Amino acid sequence: MRTILTVLLTSLAWAFVIACFFELREPTEAESAEPTTVVEQPATPAPTSKREQRAAKKAERAEQKAAQKAEKAEEAEKTEEATPAPAPAPAPAPAPSEQPAAQSIDYAREIIGQWTPVEGSQYPLEISKYGCAIQTKYGVKMRYRYAIKGKRIDIGYDSNAKFEITKEDGVVYLELFNTTDFSGKYKRVSQPRKIAMRPLDTSVYAENIVGKWKPLDGQEFNLELTKYGAAIQTKYGADMRYDYSLNGKKLSIGYDSSATVDISEDASYYYLEIYNSEDFSGRYRKSK
């Protein structure tokens, strides 16, 4: 009897232990599900007073305006990227000056030539580049030395004269002031023609100056220079004789002791140019 009771008690004890073990090993469906955390957003309390309602509306309108500005700025950026930059406008042309530009005139070159009187004078005038002015008066050519410095001219017996050269419609005018024999306005009718000449070396001047020379510019009388130191000028049908000497380019002839010469050539002729001599200045030519 005691044995049976012991067996029964032991069986009940094991049954209780087994039941407890299975209850602990098998959790319920609610316990096995992964817990979900729910974060509740705090609800924005609705404005209660009118002031708070106005403030809320104002803030809402400000947010809408800011969003609209951002959208417009983004659209403007896209438009700028898509639209090519306009080409720069050309610089405006300078307005024409009311005053004409000052004429640049080479007085030493432009004064050379044949001049016919226009106003204040009645005698034709030739001004050569060889330092001699020739005035045709009563059919006779009167020769005078001249020299210019800037717009001042020493001519004939007048050492304080002035001159002006102007150009109008392709015509060149010369005005002479403060000179008894030459004052007036003149129009240029011609200039000496240019000749392609090759200068000779001064070492051959003494040899090549000898010969008979015919006048071309600034001179009207034939000239012969002999190897014996005599210069013969044929003037008004008479042969006028003078002594001359040549030293390099310096020429002493007749009454002129400070004249100078240049001798040149081309294919057919020799050319003699005499400067600063009242009676002999000019350009001459002789055949080869």
Secondary structure by P-SEA (a helix, b strand, c coil): caaaaaaaaaaaaaaaaaaaaaaaacccccccccbbbbbbcccccccccaaaaaaaaaaaaaaaaaaaaaaaaaaaaaaaaacccccccccccccccccccccccccccccccbbbbcccccbbbbbccccbbbbbcccbbbbbbbccccccccccccccccbbbbbcccbbbbbbccccccbbbbbbcccbbbbbcccccccccccccccbbbbcccccbbbbbccccbbbbbcccbbbbbbbccccccccccccccccccccccccbbbbbbccccccbbbbbbcc
